């Protein structure tokens, strides 16, 4: 076994990335405090050709040195938009027939492994504050909630880890051509 060289990875140029067909997933980050988490989510979004990231509330925006440190250029490829009001973002996406799902531990949440994607459906995933999670007001207007099953004592994952897990799972379920 041999580790691949960077030249063998078939990396897209920025232009090719922007023109590529995107995975029908939108990420909504609401009130994320950690610039490293934001940058890491940008990298995950780049890796899976995510359509767009909405940065809401106090979530910082590029250009930012600390976001760039973990995003490694993904802020130049992934489409993003800032909006102070996550509720407006959710409502607007729902009007566009996007299924909006909070990633949160709530009553009647669907466990991630049990969530079934619908063919040709676009999804928006709401990730909330590192301490308080997705705001109850946002949870209340989402189409549903997905919970990542956890067996330890914390029942809490880092936001960037949660985003990576959920995006990968939905990407797989969509049977995207790797």
HULINHU-V187363 format. One line per field, one symbol per residue. ss: DSSP state (H for helix, E for strand, L for the rest). A space follows every 50 residues. Layout:
# HULINHU-V187363
ss=???
This chain:
# HULINHU-V187363
ss=LLLLLHHHLLLLLHHHHHHLLLEEEEEEEELLLLHHHHHHHHHHHHHLLE EEEEEELLLLLLLLHHHHHHHLLHHHLLLEEEELLHHHHHHHHHHLLLEE EEELLLLLLEEHHHLLLLLLLLEEEEELELLLELLHHHHHHLLEEEELLL LLLLLLLLHHHHHHHHHHHHHHHLLLLL
